[in-house]
Amino acid sequence: MTSDPAIPAENGTGSETVTSAGAMAGRRAEPDRLRDLAATSAVLERAKGALMALTGCSADAAHEELLRRANAGNRTLIEECWITLGSGSPAKAVPAPD
């Protein structure tokens, strides 16, 4: 007699499946995350360019100003960028279809 409990052998449907499903979900989410990052970066660069054109400041100074305004208004940086670009939100930036 042994003191080891009788546990049936794994057939590959246990934790391996969960791990593999999690890895697949992570791989599927990566393109979405990169697309969101690219869109955010583009909006930030446009807002910085607008501030630079209006005030004659450097790119670094424009970025700092956007951060300052966002903090002062209790907003995120991307919200401040949309406000600076004059649309107020991403939904308003895209014209509605006719």
mmCIF file as gemmi writes it, N, C-alpha and C atoms, coordinates in Angstrom:
data_model
loop_
_atom_site.group_PDB
_atom_site.id
_atom_site.type_symbol
_atom_site.label_atom_id
_atom_site.label_alt_id
_atom_site.label_comp_id
_atom_site.label_asym_id
_atom_site.label_entity_id
_atom_site.label_seq_id
_atom_site.pdbx_PDB_ins_code
_atom_site.Cartn_x
_atom_site.Cartn_y
_atom_site.Cartn_z
_atom_site.occupancy
_atom_site.B_iso_or_equiv
_atom_site.pdbx_formal_charge
_atom_site.auth_seq_id
_atom_site.auth_asym_id
_atom_site.pdbx_PDB_model_num
ATOM 1 N N . MET Axp A 1 ? 0.833 -1.177 0 1 0 ? 1 A 1
ATOM 2 C CA . MET Axp A 1 ? 0 0 0 1 0 ? 1 A 1
ATOM 3 C C . MET Axp A 1 ? 0.878 1.24 0 1 0 ? 1 A 1
ATOM 4 N N . THR Axp A 2 ? 0.396 2.244 -0.676 1 0 ? 2 A 1
ATOM 5 C CA . THR Axp A 2 ? 1.111 3.513 -0.701 1 0 ? 2 A 1
ATOM 6 C C . THR Axp A 2 ? 0.216 4.587 -0.139 1 0 ? 2 A 1
ATOM 7 N N . SER Axp A 3 ? 0.826 5.701 0.227 1 0 ? 3 A 1
ATOM 8 C CA . SER Axp A 3 ? 0.039 6.804 0.763 1 0 ? 3 A 1
ATOM 9 C C . SER Axp A 3 ? -0.343 7.813 -0.322 1 0 ? 3 A 1
ATOM 10 N N . ASP Axp A 4 ? 0.094 7.59 -1.564 1 0 ? 4 A 1
ATOM 11 C CA . ASP Axp A 4 ? -0.243 8.501 -2.667 1 0 ? 4 A 1
ATOM 12 C C . ASP Axp A 4 ? -1.698 8.322 -3.063 1 0 ? 4 A 1
ATOM 13 N N . PRO Axp A 5 ? -2.434 9.442 -3.207 1 0 ? 5 A 1
ATOM 14 C CA . PRO Axp A 5 ? -3.83 9.321 -3.627 1 0 ? 5 A 1
ATOM 15 C C . PRO Axp A 5 ? -3.909 8.857 -5.069 1 0 ? 5 A 1
ATOM 16 N N . ALA Axp A 6 ? -4.963 8.19 -5.394 1 0 ? 6 A 1
ATOM 17 C CA . ALA Axp A 6 ? -5.163 7.73 -6.77 1 0 ? 6 A 1
ATOM 18 C C . ALA Axp A 6 ? -5.735 8.878 -7.594 1 0 ? 6 A 1
ATOM 19 N N . ILE Axp A 7 ? -4.888 9.495 -8.421 1 0 ? 7 A 1
ATOM 20 C CA . ILE Axp A 7 ? -5.303 10.614 -9.269 1 0 ? 7 A 1
ATOM 21 C C . ILE Axp A 7 ? -5.169 10.173 -10.709 1 0 ? 7 A 1
ATOM 22 N N . PRO Axp A 8 ? -6.216 10.299 -11.491 1 0 ? 8 A 1
ATOM 23 C CA . PRO Axp A 8 ? -6.116 9.886 -12.893 1 0 ? 8 A 1
ATOM 24 C C . PRO Axp A 8 ? -5.117 10.764 -13.639 1 0 ? 8 A 1
ATOM 25 N N . ALA Axp A 9 ? -4.453 10.197 -14.605 1 0 ? 9 A 1
ATOM 26 C CA . ALA Axp A 9 ? -3.47 10.937 -15.41 1 0 ? 9 A 1
ATOM 27 C C . ALA Axp A 9 ? -4.165 11.998 -16.242 1 0 ? 9 A 1
ATOM 28 N N . GLU Axp A 10 ? -3.48 13.113 -16.432 1 0 ? 10 A 1
ATOM 29 C CA . GLU Axp A 10 ? -4.018 14.203 -17.258 1 0 ? 10 A 1
ATOM 30 C C . GLU Axp A 10 ? -4.039 13.769 -18.719 1 0 ? 10 A 1
ATOM 31 N N . ASN Axp A 11 ? -5.046 14.18 -19.441 1 0 ? 11 A 1
ATOM 32 C CA . ASN Axp A 11 ? -5.117 13.841 -20.86 1 0 ? 11 A 1
ATOM 33 C C . ASN Axp A 11 ? -4.916 15.066 -21.746 1 0 ? 11 A 1
ATOM 34 N N . GLY Axp A 12 ? -4.357 16.145 -21.195 1 0 ? 12 A 1
ATOM 35 C CA . GLY Axp A 12 ? -4.082 17.325 -22.002 1 0 ? 12 A 1
ATOM 36 C C . GLY Axp A 12 ? -5.232 18.304 -22.08 1 0 ? 12 A 1
ATOM 37 N N . THR Axp A 13 ? -6.286 18.088 -21.32 1 0 ? 13 A 1
ATOM 38 C CA . THR Axp A 13 ? -7.431 18.995 -21.393 1 0 ? 13 A 1
ATOM 39 C C . THR Axp A 13 ? -7.531 19.894 -20.179 1 0 ? 13 A 1
ATOM 40 N N . GLY Axp A 14 ? -6.556 19.833 -19.292 1 0 ? 14 A 1
ATOM 41 C CA . GLY Axp A 14 ? -6.617 20.617 -18.059 1 0 ? 14 A 1
ATOM 42 C C . GLY Axp A 14 ? -5.977 21.979 -18.218 1 0 ? 14 A 1
ATOM 43 N N . SER Axp A 15 ? -4.964 22.223 -17.403 1 0 ? 15 A 1
ATOM 44 C CA . SER Axp A 15 ? -4.332 23.54 -17.363 1 0 ? 15 A 1
ATOM 45 C C . SER Axp A 15 ? -3.651 23.892 -18.679 1 0 ? 15 A 1
ATOM 46 N N . GLU Axp A 16 ? -3.212 22.912 -19.446 1 0 ? 16 A 1
ATOM 47 C CA . GLU Axp A 16 ? -2.592 23.202 -20.743 1 0 ? 16 A 1
ATOM 48 C C . GLU Axp A 16 ? -3.569 23.92 -21.659 1 0 ? 16 A 1
ATOM 49 N N . THR Axp A 17 ? -4.822 23.487 -21.639 1 0 ? 17 A 1
ATOM 50 C CA . THR Axp A 17 ? -5.841 24.114 -22.475 1 0 ? 17 A 1
ATOM 51 C C . THR Axp A 17 ? -6.093 25.544 -22.033 1 0 ? 17 A 1
ATOM 52 N N . VAL Axp A 18 ? -6.157 25.774 -20.739 1 0 ? 18 A 1
ATOM 53 C CA . VAL Axp A 18 ? -6.375 27.116 -20.213 1 0 ? 18 A 1
ATOM 54 C C . VAL Axp A 18 ? -5.219 28.018 -20.609 1 0 ? 18 A 1
ATOM 55 N N . THR Axp A 19 ? -3.982 27.522 -20.447 1 0 ? 19 A 1
ATOM 56 C CA . THR Axp A 19 ? -2.811 28.305 -20.805 1 0 ? 19 A 1
ATOM 57 C C . THR Axp A 19 ? -2.813 28.617 -22.29 1 0 ? 19 A 1
ATOM 58 N N . SER Axp A 20 ? -3.104 27.651 -23.096 1 0 ? 20 A 1
ATOM 59 C CA . SER Axp A 20 ? -3.105 27.863 -24.538 1 0 ? 20 A 1
ATOM 60 C C . SER Axp A 20 ? -4.231 28.812 -24.956 1 0 ? 20 A 1
ATOM 61 N N . ALA Axp A 21 ? -5.378 28.746 -24.301 1 0 ? 21 A 1
ATOM 62 C CA . ALA Axp A 21 ? -6.472 29.675 -24.613 1 0 ? 21 A 1
ATOM 63 C C . ALA Axp A 21 ? -6.085 31.094 -24.216 1 0 ? 21 A 1
ATOM 64 N N . GLY Axp A 22 ? -5.421 31.238 -23.079 1 0 ? 22 A 1
ATOM 65 C CA . GLY Axp A 22 ? -4.97 32.559 -22.64 1 0 ? 22 A 1
ATOM 66 C C . GLY Axp A 22 ? -3.938 33.138 -23.582 1 0 ? 22 A 1
ATOM 67 N N . ALA Axp A 23 ? -3.043 32.297 -24.071 1 0 ? 23 A 1
ATOM 68 C CA . ALA Axp A 23 ? -2.032 32.762 -25.02 1 0 ? 23 A 1
ATOM 69 C C . ALA Axp A 23 ? -2.686 33.207 -26.32 1 0 ? 23 A 1
ATOM 70 N N . MET Axp A 24 ? -3.678 32.482 -26.768 1 0 ? 24 A 1
ATOM 71 C CA . MET Axp A 24 ? -4.38 32.855 -28.003 1 0 ? 24 A 1
ATOM 72 C C . MET Axp A 24 ? -5.109 34.184 -27.831 1 0 ? 24 A 1
ATOM 73 N N . ALA Axp A 25 ? -5.743 34.372 -26.694 1 0 ? 25 A 1
ATOM 74 C CA . ALA Axp A 25 ? -6.448 35.63 -26.439 1 0 ? 25 A 1
ATOM 75 C C . ALA Axp A 25 ? -5.458 36.784 -26.418 1 0 ? 25 A 1
ATOM 76 N N . GLY Axp A 26 ? -4.294 36.558 -25.821 1 0 ? 26 A 1
ATOM 77 C CA . GLY Axp A 26 ? -3.262 37.586 -25.782 1 0 ? 26 A 1
ATOM 78 C C . GLY Axp A 26 ? -2.779 37.945 -27.177 1 0 ? 26 A 1
ATOM 79 N N . ARG Axp A 27 ? -2.61 36.947 -28.025 1 0 ? 27 A 1
ATOM 80 C CA . ARG Axp A 27 ? -2.172 37.2 -29.399 1 0 ? 27 A 1
ATOM 81 C C . ARG Axp A 27 ? -3.241 37.935 -30.204 1 0 ? 27 A 1
ATOM 82 N N . ARG Axp A 28 ? -4.484 37.65 -29.92 1 0 ? 28 A 1
ATOM 83 C CA . ARG Axp A 28 ? -5.574 38.341 -30.624 1 0 ? 28 A 1
ATOM 84 C C . ARG Axp A 28 ? -5.7 39.788 -30.168 1 0 ? 28 A 1
ATOM 85 N N . ALA Axp A 29 ? -5.406 40.044 -28.897 1 0 ? 29 A 1
ATOM 86 C CA . ALA Axp A 29 ? -5.54 41.395 -28.348 1 0 ? 29 A 1
ATOM 87 C C . ALA Axp A 29 ? -4.393 42.299 -28.779 1 0 ? 29 A 1
ATOM 88 N N . GLU Axp A 30 ? -3.24 41.742 -29.101 1 0 ? 30 A 1
ATOM 89 C CA . GLU Axp A 30 ? -2.063 42.538 -29.439 1 0 ? 30 A 1
ATOM 90 C C . GLU Axp A 30 ? -2.289 43.47 -30.629 1 0 ? 30 A 1
ATOM 91 N N . PRO Axp A 31 ? -2.853 43.019 -31.751 1 0 ? 31 A 1
ATOM 92 C CA . PRO Axp A 31 ? -3.088 43.962 -32.865 1 0 ? 31 A 1
ATOM 93 C C . PRO Axp A 31 ? -4.035 45.104 -32.478 1 0 ? 31 A 1
ATOM 94 N N . ASP Axp A 32 ? -5.038 44.812 -31.666 1 0 ? 32 A 1
ATOM 95 C CA . ASP Axp A 32 ? -5.956 45.857 -31.213 1 0 ? 32 A 1
ATOM 96 C C . ASP Axp A 32 ? -5.22 46.873 -30.35 1 0 ? 32 A 1
ATOM 97 N N . ARG Axp A 33 ? -4.369 46.384 -29.462 1 0 ? 33 A 1
ATOM 98 C CA . ARG Axp A 33 ? -3.602 47.273 -28.596 1 0 ? 33 A 1
ATOM 99 C C . ARG Axp A 33 ? -2.665 48.154 -29.426 1 0 ? 33 A 1
ATOM 100 N N . LEU Axp A 34 ? -2.006 47.563 -30.412 1 0 ? 34 A 1
ATOM 101 C CA . LEU Axp A 34 ? -1.096 48.334 -31.258 1 0 ? 34 A 1
ATOM 102 C C . LEU Axp A 34 ? -1.851 49.356 -32.104 1 0 ? 34 A 1
ATOM 103 N N . ARG Axp A 35 ? -3.024 48.988 -32.584 1 0 ? 35 A 1
ATOM 104 C CA . ARG Axp A 35 ? -3.847 49.912 -33.376 1 0 ? 35 A 1
ATOM 105 C C . ARG Axp A 35 ? -4.28 51.1 -32.515 1 0 ? 35 A 1
ATOM 106 N N . ASP Axp A 36 ? -4.696 50.826 -31.282 1 0 ? 36 A 1
ATOM 107 C CA . ASP Axp A 36 ? -5.09 51.898 -30.356 1 0 ? 36 A 1
ATOM 108 C C . ASP Axp A 36 ? -3.909 52.805 -30.034 1 0 ? 36 A 1
ATOM 109 N N . LEU Axp A 37 ? -2.744 52.21 -29.831 1 0 ? 37 A 1
ATOM 110 C CA . LEU Axp A 37 ? -1.547 52.988 -29.533 1 0 ? 37 A 1
ATOM 111 C C . LEU Axp A 37 ? -1.184 53.892 -30.705 1 0 ? 37 A 1
ATOM 112 N N . ALA Axp A 38 ? -1.272 53.375 -31.918 1 0 ? 38 A 1
ATOM 113 C CA . ALA Axp A 38 ? -0.958 54.178 -33.102 1 0 ? 38 A 1
ATOM 114 C C . ALA Axp A 38 ? -1.953 55.323 -33.253 1 0 ? 38 A 1
ATOM 115 N N . ALA Axp A 39 ? -3.217 55.066 -33.014 1 0 ? 39 A 1
ATOM 116 C CA . ALA Axp A 39 ? -4.231 56.114 -33.119 1 0 ? 39 A 1
ATOM 117 C C . ALA Axp A 39 ? -4.008 57.188 -32.07 1 0 ? 39 A 1
ATOM 118 N N . THR Axp A 40 ? -3.692 56.773 -30.859 1 0 ? 40 A 1
ATOM 119 C CA . THR Axp A 40 ? -3.429 57.733 -29.782 1 0 ? 40 A 1
ATOM 120 C C . THR Axp A 40 ? -2.202 58.575 -30.108 1 0 ? 40 A 1
ATOM 121 N N . SER Axp A 41 ? -1.155 57.938 -30.597 1 0 ? 41 A 1
ATOM 122 C CA . SER Axp A 41 ? 0.07 58.661 -30.952 1 0 ? 41 A 1
ATOM 123 C C . SER Axp A 41 ? -0.189 59.676 -32.051 1 0 ? 41 A 1
ATOM 124 N N . ALA Axp A 42 ? -0.997 59.305 -33.025 1 0 ? 42 A 1
ATOM 125 C CA . ALA Axp A 42 ? -1.303 60.219 -34.123 1 0 ? 42 A 1
ATOM 126 C C . ALA Axp A 42 ? -2.053 61.446 -33.621 1 0 ? 42 A 1
ATOM 127 N N . VAL Axp A 43 ? -3.015 61.252 -32.732 1 0 ? 43 A 1
ATOM 128 C CA . VAL Axp A 43 ? -3.784 62.368 -32.184 1 0 ? 43 A 1
ATOM 129 C C . VAL Axp A 43 ? -2.883 63.267 -31.346 1 0 ? 43 A 1
ATOM 130 N N . LEU Axp A 44 ? -2.011 62.66 -30.545 1 0 ? 44 A 1
ATOM 131 C CA . LEU Axp A 44 ? -1.076 63.432 -29.725 1 0 ? 44 A 1
ATOM 132 C C . LEU Axp A 44 ? -0.158 64.277 -30.616 1 0 ? 44 A 1
ATOM 133 N N . GLU Axp A 45 ? 0.367 63.692 -31.668 1 0 ? 45 A 1
ATOM 134 C CA . GLU Axp A 45 ? 1.263 64.431 -32.569 1 0 ? 45 A 1
ATOM 135 C C . GLU Axp A 45 ? 0.53 65.573 -33.275 1 0 ? 45 A 1
ATOM 136 N N . ARG Axp A 46 ? -0.717 65.337 -33.665 1 0 ? 46 A 1
ATOM 137 C CA . ARG Axp A 46 ? -1.508 66.401 -34.303 1 0 ? 46 A 1
ATOM 138 C C . ARG Axp A 46 ? -1.753 67.55 -33.336 1 0 ? 46 A 1
ATOM 139 N N . ALA Axp A 47 ? -2.097 67.211 -32.092 1 0 ? 47 A 1
ATOM 140 C CA . ALA Axp A 47 ? -2.359 68.253 -31.09 1 0 ? 47 A 1
ATOM 141 C C . ALA Axp A 47 ? -1.088 69.029 -30.78 1 0 ? 47 A 1
ATOM 142 N N . LYS Axp A 48 ? 0.037 68.333 -30.669 1 0 ? 48 A 1
ATOM 143 C CA . LYS Axp A 48 ? 1.299 69.023 -30.438 1 0 ? 48 A 1
ATOM 144 C C . LYS Axp A 48 ? 1.618 69.941 -31.614 1 0 ? 48 A 1
ATOM 145 N N . GLY Axp A 49 ? 1.388 69.471 -32.821 1 0 ? 49 A 1
ATOM 146 C CA . GLY Axp A 49 ? 1.636 70.297 -34.004 1 0 ? 49 A 1
ATOM 147 C C . GLY Axp A 49 ? 0.769 71.54 -34.019 1 0 ? 49 A 1
ATOM 148 N N . ALA Axp A 50 ? -0.485 71.393 -33.615 1 0 ? 50 A 1
ATOM 149 C CA . ALA Axp A 50 ? -1.389 72.545 -33.563 1 0 ? 50 A 1
ATOM 150 C C . ALA Axp A 50 ? -0.895 73.571 -32.547 1 0 ? 50 A 1
ATOM 151 N N . LEU Axp A 51 ? -0.49 73.108 -31.367 1 0 ? 51 A 1
ATOM 152 C CA . LEU Axp A 51 ? 0.033 74.032 -30.354 1 0 ? 51 A 1
ATOM 153 C C . LEU Axp A 51 ? 1.321 74.698 -30.829 1 0 ? 51 A 1
ATOM 154 N N . MET Axp A 52 ? 2.187 73.942 -31.471 1 0 ? 52 A 1
ATOM 155 C CA . MET Axp A 52 ? 3.441 74.491 -31.977 1 0 ? 52 A 1
ATOM 156 C C . MET Axp A 52 ? 3.171 75.574 -33.012 1 0 ? 52 A 1
ATOM 157 N N . ALA Axp A 53 ? 2.196 75.338 -33.879 1 0 ? 53 A 1
ATOM 158 C CA . ALA Axp A 53 ? 1.865 76.321 -34.907 1 0 ? 53 A 1
ATOM 159 C C . ALA Axp A 53 ? 1.256 77.578 -34.297 1 0 ? 53 A 1
ATOM 160 N N . LEU Axp A 54 ? 0.429 77.414 -33.297 1 0 ? 54 A 1
ATOM 161 C CA . LEU Axp A 54 ? -0.235 78.564 -32.676 1 0 ? 54 A 1
ATOM 162 C C . LEU Axp A 54 ? 0.684 79.385 -31.785 1 0 ? 54 A 1
ATOM 163 N N . THR Axp A 55 ? 1.583 78.704 -31.078 1 0 ? 55 A 1
ATOM 164 C CA . THR Axp A 55 ? 2.39 79.406 -30.083 1 0 ? 55 A 1
ATOM 165 C C . THR Axp A 55 ? 3.857 79.542 -30.454 1 0 ? 55 A 1
ATOM 166 N N . GLY Axp A 56 ? 4.315 78.777 -31.429 1 0 ? 56 A 1
ATOM 167 C CA . GLY Axp A 56 ? 5.717 78.821 -31.809 1 0 ? 56 A 1
ATOM 168 C C . GLY Axp A 56 ? 6.626 78.073 -30.848 1 0 ? 56 A 1
ATOM 169 N N . CYS Axp A 57 ? 6.057 77.242 -29.997 1 0 ? 57 A 1
ATOM 170 C CA . CYS Axp A 57 ? 6.856 76.502 -29.022 1 0 ? 57 A 1
ATOM 171 C C . CYS Axp A 57 ? 7.444 75.24 -29.656 1 0 ? 57 A 1
ATOM 172 N N . SER Axp A 58 ? 8.326 74.578 -28.91 1 0 ? 58 A 1
ATOM 173 C CA . SER Axp A 58 ? 8.932 73.33 -29.375 1 0 ? 58 A 1
ATOM 174 C C . SER Axp A 58 ? 7.965 72.16 -29.159 1 0 ? 58 A 1
ATOM 175 N N . ALA Axp A 59 ? 8.307 71.016 -29.735 1 0 ? 59 A 1
ATOM 176 C CA . ALA Axp A 59 ? 7.488 69.816 -29.558 1 0 ? 59 A 1
ATOM 177 C C . ALA Axp A 59 ? 7.438 69.404 -28.088 1 0 ? 59 A 1
ATOM 178 N N . ASP Axp A 60 ? 8.574 69.482 -27.419 1 0 ? 60 A 1
ATOM 179 C CA . ASP Axp A 60 ? 8.607 69.129 -25.995 1 0 ? 60 A 1
ATOM 180 C C . ASP Axp A 60 ? 7.75 70.076 -25.163 1 0 ? 60 A 1
ATOM 181 N N . ALA Axp A 61 ? 7.823 71.364 -25.476 1 0 ? 61 A 1
ATOM 182 C CA . ALA Axp A 61 ? 7.021 72.347 -24.734 1 0 ? 61 A 1
ATOM 183 C C . ALA Axp A 61 ? 5.528 72.129 -25.001 1 0 ? 61 A 1
ATOM 184 N N . ALA Axp A 62 ? 5.183 71.789 -26.236 1 0 ? 62 A 1
ATOM 185 C CA . ALA Axp A 62 ? 3.778 71.527 -26.568 1 0 ? 62 A 1
ATOM 186 C C . ALA Axp A 62 ? 3.271 70.31 -25.801 1 0 ? 62 A 1
ATOM 187 N N . HIS Axp A 63 ? 4.093 69.281 -25.708 1 0 ? 63 A 1
ATOM 188 C CA . HIS Axp A 63 ? 3.702 68.077 -24.964 1 0 ? 63 A 1
ATOM 189 C C . HIS Axp A 63 ? 3.5 68.403 -23.49 1 0 ? 63 A 1
ATOM 190 N N . GLU Axp A 64 ? 4.42 69.159 -22.927 1 0 ? 64 A 1
ATOM 191 C CA . GLU Axp A 64 ? 4.292 69.561 -21.523 1 0 ? 64 A 1
ATOM 192 C C . GLU Axp A 64 ? 3.034 70.399 -21.298 1 0 ? 64 A 1
ATOM 193 N N . GLU Axp A 65 ? 2.726 71.28 -22.231 1 0 ? 65 A 1
ATOM 194 C CA . GLU Axp A 65 ? 1.519 72.113 -22.111 1 0 ? 65 A 1
ATOM 195 C C . GLU Axp A 65 ? 0.259 71.257 -22.164 1 0 ? 65 A 1
ATOM 196 N N . LEU Axp A 66 ? 0.232 70.277 -23.047 1 0 ? 66 A 1
ATOM 197 C CA . LEU Axp A 66 ? -0.925 69.38 -23.117 1 0 ? 66 A 1
ATOM 198 C C . LEU Axp A 66 ? -1.084 68.606 -21.81 1 0 ? 66 A 1
ATOM 199 N N . LEU Axp A 67 ? 0.025 68.132 -21.27 1 0 ? 67 A 1
ATOM 200 C CA . LEU Axp A 67 ? -0.035 67.434 -19.981 1 0 ? 67 A 1
ATOM 201 C C . LEU Axp A 67 ? -0.516 68.361 -18.87 1 0 ? 67 A 1
ATOM 202 N N . ARG Axp A 68 ? -0.022 69.6 -18.865 1 0 ? 68 A 1
ATOM 203 C CA . ARG Axp A 68 ? -0.418 70.573 -17.84 1 0 ? 68 A 1
ATOM 204 C C . ARG Axp A 68 ? -1.915 70.844 -17.922 1 0 ? 68 A 1
ATOM 205 N N . ARG Axp A 69 ? -2.404 71.067 -19.133 1 0 ? 69 A 1
ATOM 206 C CA . ARG Axp A 69 ? -3.837 71.337 -19.324 1 0 ? 69 A 1
ATOM 207 C C . ARG Axp A 69 ? -4.689 70.142 -18.92 1 0 ? 69 A 1
ATOM 208 N N . ALA Axp A 70 ? -4.241 68.943 -19.28 1 0 ? 70 A 1
ATOM 209 C CA . ALA Axp A 70 ? -4.993 67.734 -18.923 1 0 ? 70 A 1
ATOM 210 C C . ALA Axp A 70 ? -5.091 67.599 -17.412 1 0 ? 70 A 1
ATOM 211 N N . ASN Axp A 71 ? -3.971 67.782 -16.734 1 0 ? 71 A 1
ATOM 212 C CA . ASN Axp A 71 ? -3.975 67.686 -15.266 1 0 ? 71 A 1
ATOM 213 C C . ASN Axp A 71 ? -4.844 68.767 -14.645 1 0 ? 71 A 1
ATOM 214 N N . ALA Axp A 72 ? -4.743 69.989 -15.158 1 0 ? 72 A 1
ATOM 215 C CA . ALA Axp A 72 ? -5.528 71.1 -14.609 1 0 ? 72 A 1
ATOM 216 C C . ALA Axp A 72 ? -7.024 70.867 -14.795 1 0 ? 72 A 1
ATOM 217 N N . GLY Axp A 73 ? -7.391 70.242 -15.897 1 0 ? 73 A 1
ATOM 218 C CA . GLY Axp A 73 ? -8.803 69.995 -16.174 1 0 ? 73 A 1
ATOM 219 C C . GLY Axp A 73 ? -9.286 68.634 -15.726 1 0 ? 73 A 1
ATOM 220 N N . ASN Axp A 74 ? -8.411 67.876 -15.022 1 0 ? 74 A 1
ATOM 221 C CA . ASN Axp A 74 ? -8.762 66.536 -14.562 1 0 ? 74 A 1
ATOM 222 C C . ASN Axp A 74 ? -9.204 65.655 -15.733 1 0 ? 74 A 1
ATOM 223 N N . ARG Axp A 75 ? -8.439 65.72 -16.831 1 0 ? 75 A 1
ATOM 224 C CA . ARG Axp A 75 ? -8.729 64.938 -18.033 1 0 ? 75 A 1
ATOM 225 C C . ARG Axp A 75 ? -7.525 64.06 -18.367 1 0 ? 75 A 1
ATOM 226 N N . THR Axp A 76 ? -7.756 63.109 -19.246 1 0 ? 76 A 1
ATOM 227 C CA . THR Axp A 76 ? -6.642 62.315 -19.756 1 0 ? 76 A 1
ATOM 228 C C . THR Axp A 76 ? -5.929 63.12 -20.838 1 0 ? 76 A 1
ATOM 229 N N . LEU Axp A 77 ? -4.727 62.695 -21.17 1 0 ? 77 A 1
ATOM 230 C CA . LEU Axp A 77 ? -3.969 63.381 -22.208 1 0 ? 77 A 1
ATOM 231 C C . LEU Axp A 77 ? -4.696 63.307 -23.542 1 0 ? 77 A 1
ATOM 232 N N . ILE Axp A 78 ? -5.258 62.174 -23.875 1 0 ? 78 A 1
ATOM 233 C CA . ILE Axp A 78 ? -5.944 62.042 -25.166 1 0 ? 78 A 1
ATOM 234 C C . ILE Axp A 78 ? -7.188 62.923 -25.21 1 0 ? 78 A 1
ATOM 235 N N . GLU Axp A 79 ? -7.903 63.055 -24.089 1 0 ? 79 A 1
ATOM 236 C CA . GLU Axp A 79 ? -9.056 63.963 -24.055 1 0 ? 79 A 1
ATOM 237 C C . GLU Axp A 79 ? -8.609 65.399 -24.313 1 0 ? 79 A 1
ATOM 238 N N . GLU Axp A 80 ? -7.505 65.783 -23.696 1 0 ? 80 A 1
ATOM 239 C CA . GLU Axp A 80 ? -6.992 67.139 -23.898 1 0 ? 80 A 1
ATOM 240 C C . GLU Axp A 80 ? -6.563 67.351 -25.343 1 0 ? 80 A 1
ATOM 241 N N . CYS Axp A 81 ? -5.991 66.33 -25.943 1 0 ? 81 A 1
ATOM 242 C CA . CYS Axp A 81 ? -5.601 66.431 -27.357 1 0 ? 81 A 1
ATOM 243 C C . CYS Axp A 81 ? -6.816 66.681 -28.236 1 0 ? 81 A 1
ATOM 244 N N . TRP Axp A 82 ? -7.885 65.932 -28.007 1 0 ? 82 A 1
ATOM 245 C CA . TRP Axp A 82 ? -9.1 66.124 -28.81 1 0 ? 82 A 1
ATOM 246 C C . TRP Axp A 82 ? -9.682 67.52 -28.594 1 0 ? 82 A 1
ATOM 247 N N . ILE Axp A 83 ? -9.654 68.003 -27.374 1 0 ? 83 A 1
ATOM 248 C CA . ILE Axp A 83 ? -10.15 69.355 -27.092 1 0 ? 83 A 1
ATOM 249 C C . ILE Axp A 83 ? -9.289 70.382 -27.826 1 0 ? 83 A 1
ATOM 250 N N . THR Axp A 84 ? -7.976 70.199 -27.778 1 0 ? 84 A 1
ATOM 251 C CA . THR Axp A 84 ? -7.057 71.114 -28.454 1 0 ? 84 A 1
ATOM 252 C C . THR Axp A 84 ? -7.297 71.12 -29.953 1 0 ? 84 A 1
ATOM 253 N N . LEU Axp A 85 ? -7.623 69.976 -30.503 1 0 ? 85 A 1
ATOM 254 C CA . LEU Axp A 85 ? -7.88 69.893 -31.939 1 0 ? 85 A 1
ATOM 255 C C . LEU Axp A 85 ? -9.262 70.418 -32.307 1 0 ? 85 A 1
ATOM 256 N N . GLY Axp A 86 ? -10.057 70.757 -31.301 1 0 ? 86 A 1
ATOM 257 C CA . GLY Axp A 86 ? -11.331 71.411 -31.561 1 0 ? 86 A 1
ATOM 258 C C . GLY Axp A 86 ? -12.532 70.521 -31.671 1 0 ? 86 A 1
ATOM 259 N N . SER Axp A 87 ? -12.363 69.224 -31.472 1 0 ? 87 A 1
ATOM 260 C CA . SER Axp A 87 ? -13.52 68.356 -31.61 1 0 ? 87 A 1
ATOM 261 C C . SER Axp A 87 ? -14.111 67.955 -30.267 1 0 ? 87 A 1
ATOM 262 N N . GLY Axp A 88 ? -13.331 68.008 -29.206 1 0 ? 88 A 1
ATOM 263 C CA . GLY Axp A 88 ? -13.844 67.661 -27.889 1 0 ? 88 A 1
ATOM 264 C C . GLY Axp A 88 ? -13.853 66.186 -27.596 1 0 ? 88 A 1
ATOM 265 N N . SER Axp A 89 ? -14.035 65.34 -28.605 1 0 ? 89 A 1
ATOM 266 C CA . SER Axp A 89 ? -13.994 63.898 -28.394 1 0 ? 89 A 1
ATOM 267 C C . SER Axp A 89 ? -13.766 63.207 -29.727 1 0 ? 89 A 1
ATOM 268 N N . PRO Axp A 90 ? -13.274 61.973 -29.71 1 0 ? 90 A 1
ATOM 269 C CA . PRO Axp A 90 ? -13.044 61.257 -30.954 1 0 ? 90 A 1
ATOM 270 C C . PRO Axp A 90 ? -14.326 61.025 -31.743 1 0 ? 90 A 1
ATOM 271 N N . ALA Axp A 91 ? -15.458 60.859 -31.056 1 0 ? 91 A 1
ATOM 272 C CA . ALA Axp A 91 ? -16.716 60.63 -31.755 1 0 ? 91 A 1
ATOM 273 C C . ALA Axp A 91 ? -17.119 61.836 -32.601 1 0 ? 91 A 1
ATOM 274 N N . LYS Axp A 92 ? -16.827 63.014 -32.113 1 0 ? 92 A 1
ATOM 275 C CA . LYS Axp A 92 ? -17.183 64.232 -32.843 1 0 ? 92 A 1
ATOM 276 C C . LYS Axp A 92 ? -16.201 64.515 -33.972 1 0 ? 92 A 1
ATOM 277 N N . ALA Axp A 93 ? -15.022 63.905 -33.932 1 0 ? 93 A 1
ATOM 278 C CA . ALA Axp A 93 ? -13.998 64.18 -34.944 1 0 ? 93 A 1
ATOM 279 C C . ALA Axp A 93 ? -14.35 63.552 -36.281 1 0 ? 93 A 1
ATOM 280 N N . VAL Axp A 94 ? -15.09 62.456 -36.244 1 0 ? 94 A 1
ATOM 281 C CA . VAL Axp A 94 ? -15.445 61.758 -37.483 1 0 ? 94 A 1
ATOM 282 C C . VAL Axp A 94 ? -16.846 62.195 -37.874 1 0 ? 94 A 1
ATOM 283 N N . PRO Axp A 95 ? -17.01 62.785 -39.082 1 0 ? 95 A 1
ATOM 284 C CA . PRO Axp A 95 ? -18.348 63.222 -39.478 1 0 ? 95 A 1
ATOM 285 C C . PRO Axp A 95 ? -19.306 62.04 -39.613 1 0 ? 95 A 1
ATOM 286 N N . ALA Axp A 96 ? -20.54 62.276 -39.276 1 0 ? 96 A 1
ATOM 287 C CA . ALA Axp A 96 ? -21.557 61.233 -39.39 1 0 ? 96 A 1
ATOM 288 C C . ALA Axp A 96 ? -21.863 60.976 -40.861 1 0 ? 96 A 1
ATOM 289 N N . PRO Axp A 97 ? -22.083 59.709 -41.214 1 0 ? 97 A 1
ATOM 290 C CA . PRO Axp A 97 ? -22.41 59.384 -42.613 1 0 ? 97 A 1
ATOM 291 C C . PRO Axp A 97 ? -23.747 60.001 -43.023 1 0 ? 97 A 1
ATOM 292 N N . ASP Axp A 98 ? -23.853 60.341 -44.272 1 0 ? 98 A 1
ATOM 293 C CA . ASP Axp A 98 ? -25.108 60.937 -44.786 1 0 ? 98 A 1
ATOM 294 C C . ASP Axp A 98 ? -26.187 59.924 -44.997 1 0 ? 98 A 1
